[in-house]
Amino acid sequence: MKRLSAAILLSLFTLALLSGCNTMRGAGEDISAGGEAIQRSAD
């Protein structure tokens, strides 16, 4: 039972970690796109 609980906990932790990476990547792309738009409008 402890092994099953540990496996479930580990898989949930991994899923949460991967979801967080995708969220940060998306935020980075949004910030980058915003910076490029500002740069284009300044030219």
PyMOL Python script that loads the backbone (N, CA, C, O; Angstrom):
from pymol import cmd

cmd.read_pdbstr("""\
ATOM      1  N   MET A   1       0.818  -1.191   0.000  1.00  0.00           N
ATOM      2  CA  MET A   1       0.000   0.000   0.000  1.00  0.00           C
ATOM      3  C   MET A   1       0.864   1.258   0.000  1.00  0.00           C
ATOM      4  O   MET A   1       0.545   2.237  -0.674  1.00  0.00           O
ATOM      5  N   LYS A   2       1.958   1.227   0.759  1.00  0.00           N
ATOM      6  CA  LYS A   2       2.836   2.390   0.814  1.00  0.00           C
ATOM      7  C   LYS A   2       3.502   2.639  -0.534  1.00  0.00           C
ATOM      8  O   LYS A   2       3.695   3.788  -0.932  1.00  0.00           O
ATOM      9  N   ARG A   3       3.854   1.560  -1.238  1.00  0.00           N
ATOM     10  CA  ARG A   3       4.492   1.714  -2.552  1.00  0.00           C
ATOM     11  C   ARG A   3       3.516   2.331  -3.552  1.00  0.00           C
ATOM     12  O   ARG A   3       3.904   3.172  -4.363  1.00  0.00           O
ATOM     13  N   LEU A   4       2.260   1.917  -3.495  1.00  0.00           N
ATOM     14  CA  LEU A   4       1.243   2.462  -4.396  1.00  0.00           C
ATOM     15  C   LEU A   4       1.029   3.948  -4.108  1.00  0.00           C
ATOM     16  O   LEU A   4       0.942   4.757  -5.032  1.00  0.00           O
ATOM     17  N   SER A   5       0.946   4.300  -2.840  1.00  0.00           N
ATOM     18  CA  SER A   5       0.775   5.702  -2.460  1.00  0.00           C
ATOM     19  C   SER A   5       1.967   6.537  -2.904  1.00  0.00           C
ATOM     20  O   SER A   5       1.802   7.659  -3.383  1.00  0.00           O
ATOM     21  N   ALA A   6       3.158   5.993  -2.746  1.00  0.00           N
ATOM     22  CA  ALA A   6       4.360   6.710  -3.149  1.00  0.00           C
ATOM     23  C   ALA A   6       4.398   6.893  -4.663  1.00  0.00           C
ATOM     24  O   ALA A   6       4.798   7.953  -5.145  1.00  0.00           O
ATOM     25  N   ALA A   7       3.991   5.880  -5.414  1.00  0.00           N
ATOM     26  CA  ALA A   7       3.981   5.967  -6.875  1.00  0.00           C
ATOM     27  C   ALA A   7       2.965   7.002  -7.344  1.00  0.00           C
ATOM     28  O   ALA A   7       3.246   7.776  -8.259  1.00  0.00           O
ATOM     29  N   ILE A   8       1.808   7.022  -6.733  1.00  0.00           N
ATOM     30  CA  ILE A   8       0.777   8.012  -7.095  1.00  0.00           C
ATOM     31  C   ILE A   8       1.255   9.418  -6.761  1.00  0.00           C
ATOM     32  O   ILE A   8       1.089  10.338  -7.561  1.00  0.00           O
ATOM     33  N   LEU A   9       1.840   9.585  -5.595  1.00  0.00           N
ATOM     34  CA  LEU A   9       2.346  10.890  -5.182  1.00  0.00           C
ATOM     35  C   LEU A   9       3.452  11.369  -6.113  1.00  0.00           C
ATOM     36  O   LEU A   9       3.489  12.544  -6.480  1.00  0.00           O
ATOM     37  N   LEU A  10       4.338  10.485  -6.489  1.00  0.00           N
ATOM     38  CA  LEU A  10       5.425  10.835  -7.392  1.00  0.00           C
ATOM     39  C   LEU A  10       4.894  11.240  -8.770  1.00  0.00           C
ATOM     40  O   LEU A  10       5.373  12.207  -9.361  1.00  0.00           O
ATOM     41  N   SER A  11       3.911  10.503  -9.277  1.00  0.00           N
ATOM     42  CA  SER A  11       3.355  10.842 -10.587  1.00  0.00           C
ATOM     43  C   SER A  11       2.606  12.168 -10.543  1.00  0.00           C
ATOM     44  O   SER A  11       2.679  12.936 -11.502  1.00  0.00           O
ATOM     45  N   LEU A  12       1.898  12.456  -9.476  1.00  0.00           N
ATOM     46  CA  LEU A  12       1.214  13.753  -9.346  1.00  0.00           C
ATOM     47  C   LEU A  12       2.213  14.896  -9.245  1.00  0.00           C
ATOM     48  O   LEU A  12       2.002  15.960  -9.827  1.00  0.00           O
ATOM     49  N   PHE A  13       3.286  14.686  -8.521  1.00  0.00           N
ATOM     50  CA  PHE A  13       4.326  15.698  -8.391  1.00  0.00           C
ATOM     51  C   PHE A  13       4.974  15.981  -9.741  1.00  0.00           C
ATOM     52  O   PHE A  13       5.220  17.136 -10.088  1.00  0.00           O
ATOM     53  N   THR A  14       5.249  14.920 -10.502  1.00  0.00           N
ATOM     54  CA  THR A  14       5.846  15.069 -11.828  1.00  0.00           C
ATOM     55  C   THR A  14       4.909  15.822 -12.761  1.00  0.00           C
ATOM     56  O   THR A  14       5.345  16.694 -13.512  1.00  0.00           O
ATOM     57  N   LEU A  15       3.638  15.493 -12.716  1.00  0.00           N
ATOM     58  CA  LEU A  15       2.653  16.178 -13.548  1.00  0.00           C
ATOM     59  C   LEU A  15       2.572  17.662 -13.186  1.00  0.00           C
ATOM     60  O   LEU A  15       2.515  18.511 -14.076  1.00  0.00           O
ATOM     61  N   ALA A  16       2.565  17.975 -11.916  1.00  0.00           N
ATOM     62  CA  ALA A  16       2.512  19.364 -11.480  1.00  0.00           C
ATOM     63  C   ALA A  16       3.767  20.117 -11.910  1.00  0.00           C
ATOM     64  O   ALA A  16       3.694  21.278 -12.312  1.00  0.00           O
ATOM     65  N   LEU A  17       4.894  19.466 -11.827  1.00  0.00           N
ATOM     66  CA  LEU A  17       6.152  20.092 -12.223  1.00  0.00           C
ATOM     67  C   LEU A  17       6.161  20.392 -13.719  1.00  0.00           C
ATOM     68  O   LEU A  17       6.576  21.475 -14.132  1.00  0.00           O
ATOM     69  N   LEU A  18       5.710  19.452 -14.523  1.00  0.00           N
ATOM     70  CA  LEU A  18       5.660  19.664 -15.973  1.00  0.00           C
ATOM     71  C   LEU A  18       4.649  20.742 -16.347  1.00  0.00           C
ATOM     72  O   LEU A  18       4.895  21.524 -17.266  1.00  0.00           O
ATOM     73  N   SER A  19       3.534  20.793 -15.660  1.00  0.00           N
ATOM     74  CA  SER A  19       2.534  21.822 -15.933  1.00  0.00           C
ATOM     75  C   SER A  19       3.094  23.196 -15.600  1.00  0.00           C
ATOM     76  O   SER A  19       2.848  24.162 -16.322  1.00  0.00           O
ATOM     77  N   GLY A  20       3.839  23.285 -14.521  1.00  0.00           N
ATOM     78  CA  GLY A  20       4.457  24.557 -14.141  1.00  0.00           C
ATOM     79  C   GLY A  20       5.463  25.018 -15.177  1.00  0.00           C
ATOM     80  O   GLY A  20       5.549  26.211 -15.470  1.00  0.00           O
ATOM     81  N   CYS A  21       6.219  24.095 -15.733  1.00  0.00           N
ATOM     82  CA  CYS A  21       7.194  24.466 -16.765  1.00  0.00           C
ATOM     83  C   CYS A  21       6.498  25.010 -17.999  1.00  0.00           C
ATOM     84  O   CYS A  21       6.954  25.988 -18.592  1.00  0.00           O
ATOM     85  N   ASN A  22       5.402  24.384 -18.388  1.00  0.00           N
ATOM     86  CA  ASN A  22       4.662  24.858 -19.552  1.00  0.00           C
ATOM     87  C   ASN A  22       4.081  26.243 -19.299  1.00  0.00           C
ATOM     88  O   ASN A  22       4.058  27.080 -20.200  1.00  0.00           O
ATOM     89  N   THR A  23       3.618  26.485 -18.091  1.00  0.00           N
ATOM     90  CA  THR A  23       3.055  27.781 -17.759  1.00  0.00           C
ATOM     91  C   THR A  23       4.136  28.860 -17.817  1.00  0.00           C
ATOM     92  O   THR A  23       3.906  29.936 -18.370  1.00  0.00           O
ATOM     93  N   MET A  24       5.297  28.585 -17.257  1.00  0.00           N
ATOM     94  CA  MET A  24       6.384  29.563 -17.270  1.00  0.00           C
ATOM     95  C   MET A  24       6.879  29.804 -18.693  1.00  0.00           C
ATOM     96  O   MET A  24       7.234  30.929 -19.046  1.00  0.00           O
ATOM     97  N   ARG A  25       6.903  28.759 -19.505  1.00  0.00           N
ATOM     98  CA  ARG A  25       7.326  28.914 -20.895  1.00  0.00           C
ATOM     99  C   ARG A  25       6.347  29.823 -21.627  1.00  0.00           C
ATOM    100  O   ARG A  25       6.763  30.713 -22.369  1.00  0.00           O
ATOM    101  N   GLY A  26       5.059  29.605 -21.425  1.00  0.00           N
ATOM    102  CA  GLY A  26       4.042  30.437 -22.062  1.00  0.00           C
ATOM    103  C   GLY A  26       4.141  31.879 -21.612  1.00  0.00           C
ATOM    104  O   GLY A  26       3.990  32.795 -22.420  1.00  0.00           O
ATOM    105  N   ALA A  27       4.392  32.090 -20.334  1.00  0.00           N
ATOM    106  CA  ALA A  27       4.534  33.456 -19.824  1.00  0.00           C
ATOM    107  C   ALA A  27       5.754  34.119 -20.437  1.00  0.00           C
ATOM    108  O   ALA A  27       5.709  35.301 -20.781  1.00  0.00           O
ATOM    109  N   GLY A  28       6.837  33.379 -20.576  1.00  0.00           N
ATOM    110  CA  GLY A  28       8.045  33.926 -21.195  1.00  0.00           C
ATOM    111  C   GLY A  28       7.818  34.310 -22.644  1.00  0.00           C
ATOM    112  O   GLY A  28       8.314  35.337 -23.106  1.00  0.00           O
ATOM    113  N   GLU A  29       7.066  33.484 -23.364  1.00  0.00           N
ATOM    114  CA  GLU A  29       6.764  33.798 -24.764  1.00  0.00           C
ATOM    115  C   GLU A  29       5.881  35.031 -24.858  1.00  0.00           C
ATOM    116  O   GLU A  29       6.078  35.858 -25.749  1.00  0.00           O
ATOM    117  N   ASP A  30       4.913  35.174 -23.961  1.00  0.00           N
ATOM    118  CA  ASP A  30       4.035  36.346 -23.964  1.00  0.00           C
ATOM    119  C   ASP A  30       4.825  37.617 -23.684  1.00  0.00           C
ATOM    120  O   ASP A  30       4.616  38.636 -24.343  1.00  0.00           O
ATOM    121  N   ILE A  31       5.725  37.564 -22.717  1.00  0.00           N
ATOM    122  CA  ILE A  31       6.538  38.737 -22.383  1.00  0.00           C
ATOM    123  C   ILE A  31       7.442  39.096 -23.543  1.00  0.00           C
ATOM    124  O   ILE A  31       7.631  40.273 -23.849  1.00  0.00           O
ATOM    125  N   SER A  32       8.004  38.084 -24.192  1.00  0.00           N
ATOM    126  CA  SER A  32       8.871  38.312 -25.345  1.00  0.00           C
ATOM    127  C   SER A  32       8.093  38.955 -26.489  1.00  0.00           C
ATOM    128  O   SER A  32       8.579  39.892 -27.122  1.00  0.00           O
ATOM    129  N   ALA A  33       6.899  38.459 -26.751  1.00  0.00           N
ATOM    130  CA  ALA A  33       6.070  39.025 -27.822  1.00  0.00           C
ATOM    131  C   ALA A  33       5.694  40.462 -27.502  1.00  0.00           C
ATOM    132  O   ALA A  33       5.660  41.301 -28.403  1.00  0.00           O
ATOM    133  N   GLY A  34       5.413  40.762 -26.251  1.00  0.00           N
ATOM    134  CA  GLY A  34       5.097  42.130 -25.848  1.00  0.00           C
ATOM    135  C   GLY A  34       6.285  43.056 -26.048  1.00  0.00           C
ATOM    136  O   GLY A  34       6.124  44.186 -26.508  1.00  0.00           O
ATOM    137  N   GLY A  35       7.458  42.589 -25.708  1.00  0.00           N
ATOM    138  CA  GLY A  35       8.673  43.386 -25.898  1.00  0.00           C
ATOM    139  C   GLY A  35       8.942  43.653 -27.374  1.00  0.00           C
ATOM    140  O   GLY A  35       9.357  44.752 -27.744  1.00  0.00           O
ATOM    141  N   GLU A  36       8.710  42.662 -28.207  1.00  0.00           N
ATOM    142  CA  GLU A  36       8.909  42.851 -29.650  1.00  0.00           C
ATOM    143  C   GLU A  36       7.910  43.860 -30.210  1.00  0.00           C
ATOM    144  O   GLU A  36       8.263  44.662 -31.074  1.00  0.00           O
ATOM    145  N   ALA A  37       6.672  43.828 -29.731  1.00  0.00           N
ATOM    146  CA  ALA A  37       5.654  44.782 -30.191  1.00  0.00           C
ATOM    147  C   ALA A  37       6.033  46.201 -29.800  1.00  0.00           C
ATOM    148  O   ALA A  37       5.863  47.131 -30.589  1.00  0.00           O
ATOM    149  N   ILE A  38       6.541  46.371 -28.600  1.00  0.00           N
ATOM    150  CA  ILE A  38       6.969  47.703 -28.159  1.00  0.00           C
ATOM    151  C   ILE A  38       8.134  48.179 -28.999  1.00  0.00           C
ATOM    152  O   ILE A  38       8.194  49.349 -29.379  1.00  0.00           O
ATOM    153  N   GLN A  39       9.061  47.281 -29.291  1.00  0.00           N
ATOM    154  CA  GLN A  39      10.217  47.637 -30.099  1.00  0.00           C
ATOM    155  C   GLN A  39       9.800  48.047 -31.505  1.00  0.00           C
ATOM    156  O   GLN A  39      10.332  49.015 -32.049  1.00  0.00           O
ATOM    157  N   ARG A  40       8.859  47.325 -32.099  1.00  0.00           N
ATOM    158  CA  ARG A  40       8.376  47.670 -33.449  1.00  0.00           C
ATOM    159  C   ARG A  40       7.671  49.032 -33.449  1.00  0.00           C
ATOM    160  O   ARG A  40       7.822  49.806 -34.394  1.00  0.00           O
ATOM    161  N   SER A  41       6.910  49.324 -32.405  1.00  0.00           N
ATOM    162  CA  SER A  41       6.201  50.605 -32.376  1.00  0.00           C
ATOM    163  C   SER A  41       7.156  51.774 -32.147  1.00  0.00           C
ATOM    164  O   SER A  41       6.865  52.903 -32.542  1.00  0.00           O
ATOM    165  N   ALA A  42       8.294  51.504 -31.510  1.00  0.00           N
ATOM    166  CA  ALA A  42       9.284  52.565 -31.279  1.00  0.00           C
ATOM    167  C   ALA A  42      10.063  52.910 -32.539  1.00  0.00           C
ATOM    168  O   ALA A  42      10.615  54.005 -32.647  1.00  0.00           O
ATOM    169  N   ASP A  43      10.111  51.983 -33.493  1.00  0.00           N
ATOM    170  CA  ASP A  43      10.865  52.216 -34.734  1.00  0.00           C
ATOM    171  C   ASP A  43      10.150  53.089 -35.684  1.00  0.00           C
ATOM    172  O   ASP A  43      10.660  53.372 -36.768  1.00  0.00           O
TER     173      ASP A  43
END
""", "prot")
cmd.dss("prot")
cmd.show_as("cartoon", "prot")
cmd.util.cbc("prot")
cmd.orient("prot")
